[in-house]
Amino acid sequence: MLSSRIAWRFLRSSPVQSGLIIGGIAVGIAVQIFVGSLITSLQASLVDQTIGSAPQITIKAVNDGELNYVDGVREYGEKAHIMKRMFTDNGFRIVYDMDLDAPIADGFYFTFAYPGLTGEALLRELMYYGVSAIALETTGSGRTEGLRACTSLIQRSEFPLLNERLAWFHRDHKGAAGTAA
């Protein structure tokens, strides 16, 4: 009760200051409500524009047997299998080849390394041979020894050129990396 009397006395003694304080608090609350509503609305709009109803339709179509998604991605697995062989035949090794003691399936990408080179050094060296890849550091991986090859970005018609460049790379680096011929 004492605190109420002190507050009432303060409010009456400075009505302009009291009005400004109450107005400031009201504006602050209004801004908080507006920003919260805006964020909620933008989030809902973003989700709707990004995925809409497509995932539910796709899952239903797959479950009903109307969509065979495997045929659409089979090409990536086949290309990854061929590309992995090109890399391993030229002294590279596959970094992520097992998961829970089971082989990882071939797909959109795979990760490779070269003995004696960090991912950063390997990326720099491969550029001289016209081969590009993605550094693992940029993918959020804790590993630094490898690079990621994306199978969707190379066409089958480019395989002979890739194999030739990997062979040149291996020829020029196998002594320095301490690998067998």
Buried (B, 14 or more C-beta within 10 A) or exposed (E): EEEEEEEEEEBEEEEEEBEEEEEEEEEEEEEEEEEEEEEEEEEEEEEEEEEEEEEEEEEEEEEEEEBEEEEEEEEBBEBBBBBBEBBBEBBBBBBBEEEEEEEBEBBBBBBBBBBEBBBBEBBEBBEEBEBEBBBBBEEEBEEEBBBBBBBEEBEEEEBEEBBBBBBBBBEEBBEEEEBEE
